[in-house]
């Protein structure tokens, strides 16, 4: 059974029409590890980290599909299952890296890109990879760029999520009241995140249809 781990509830809703297992980790390392273990307990035999990512490679626009060969974290490298990557449509980038918190500033993204040469960064894939390695379960990642390398994240986006990965509207409103000029940045991020979700929806549909047509893991 295929198990998808997402950080956001909005990402999980993209998978609602498919016969797969889904758990949301809320975008925190502890929450993601627990969500991954819940999937294993529910019978997942394949683990996929699914959702948005922050672009590090300057050549990747918003909405770019990211299916990596490797997940890296410092000196640690996790190899995505080659057959699973192939069945997801093939690798589109060589590696993704993880972080414990959102990488906010353009300069921070540039430094991380230079040190890792990873195409993008997310908050879930490293923990999914770690659990998969411990349990010896095939894993891969299917992500899409929501904030490109040349764009910083507005303050409201950093407080927007609650522990269940849902948008906390009151937090966003409070942040906008304090810094109203970020409204333009938030609108741009919403547009880019929408492009990323469309990419994820299309790719998840292709992958799940392929599996349902008989190429079952």
Order of alpha helices (4+ residues) and beta strands (2+ residues): beta-alpha-beta-alpha-beta-beta-beta-beta-alpha-beta-alpha-beta-alpha-beta-alpha-alpha-alpha
